[in-house]
Amino acid sequence: MSGCGTCGDGTVGPFSEGKDLVEFVLQAHGGTVAVSPLPNGGLNTTCQGCGEEFVLKTFVDSCPKCGGVHAVSPPRCNDPANIQYAGKEFSIS
């Protein structure tokens, strides 16, 4: 098993939601997943914090207007509906 949570119960792993998903992707494989580019140049999305449209270019990315942190996991990266938002108080340290 790779230790990335793909065989877990879904509470914390690639199918979790919100802040849990963002934190999971940030830590996956020593942080390398978070900074990896998304296939096909990214996903067009709307910031779930401020409503600004932007392109999520890596598995974890921030809104250019408000800095809101969003993420998508590799098994779900083909659909913008799977992008999760960490919440207004979350920031990447």
C-alpha positions in Angstrom: 0.0 0.0 0.0 1.3 3.5 -0.9 0.0 5.2 2.3 -1.8 7.8 0.3 -5.3 6.9 1.6 -6.6 5.4 -1.6 -7.7 2.2 0.3 -9.0 4.1 3.3 -12.6 4.6 4.4 -13.0 7.9 2.6 -13.0 10.1 5.7 -9.5 11.4 5.0 -8.1 10.7 1.6 -8.6 11.5 -2.1 -12.4 11.4 -1.7 -12.7 13.6 1.4 -14.2 17.1 1.2 -13.4 20.7 2.1 -10.4 21.4 4.3 -9.8 17.7 4.9 -9.2 17.1 1.1 -6.9 20.2 0.9 -4.8 19.1 3.8 -4.6 15.5 2.4 -3.4 16.7 -1.0 -0.9 19.0 0.6 0.7 16.1 2.5 0.3 13.4 -0.2 3.6 11.8 -1.3 5.7 14.3 0.7 3.9 17.3 -0.8 4.9 16.5 -4.4 1.3 16.0 -5.5 0.2 19.5 -4.3 2.7 21.3 -6.6 2.2 19.0 -9.6 0.5 20.5 -12.7 -3.0 19.3 -13.5 -3.5 17.5 -16.8 -4.6 19.5 -19.8 -3.4 22.8 -18.3 -5.7 22.9 -15.3 -9.4 23.3 -14.5 -11.5 26.4 -15.0 -13.2 27.2 -11.7 -14.8 29.8 -9.5 -13.3 30.6 -6.1 -15.6 29.3 -3.5 -14.6 32.1 -1.2 -14.9 35.3 -3.3 -16.5 34.2 -6.6 -13.5 35.1 -8.8 -13.0 32.9 -11.9 -9.5 31.4 -12.2 -7.7 28.3 -13.5 -6.6 25.7 -10.9 -3.2 24.9 -12.4 -1.8 22.5 -9.7 -3.5 20.0 -7.4 -3.4 22.7 -4.7 -3.7 26.3 -5.8 -4.9 29.6 -4.5 -7.4 32.2 -5.9 -5.4 35.1 -7.3 -7.9 37.6 -5.9 -8.4 36.5 -2.3 -5.9 33.7 -1.8 -8.5 31.1 -1.0 -6.9 27.7 -1.1 -8.5 25.0 -3.3 -7.5 21.5 -4.2 -8.5 18.5 -6.2 -7.2 14.9 -5.8 -5.6 13.0 -8.7 -8.4 10.4 -9.0 -11.0 13.2 -9.4 -9.0 15.8 -11.3 -11.1 15.6 -14.6 -14.1 17.5 -13.3 -14.1 21.0 -11.7 -17.1 19.9 -9.6 -14.6 17.9 -7.5 -12.5 21.0 -6.5 -12.7 21.5 -2.7 -12.2 24.8 -0.8 -10.3 24.9 2.5 -12.3 27.8 4.0 -11.6 31.5 4.6 -9.2 31.1 7.5 -7.0 28.5 5.8 -3.6 29.5 4.4 -0.6 27.6 3.0 2.2 28.0 5.5 
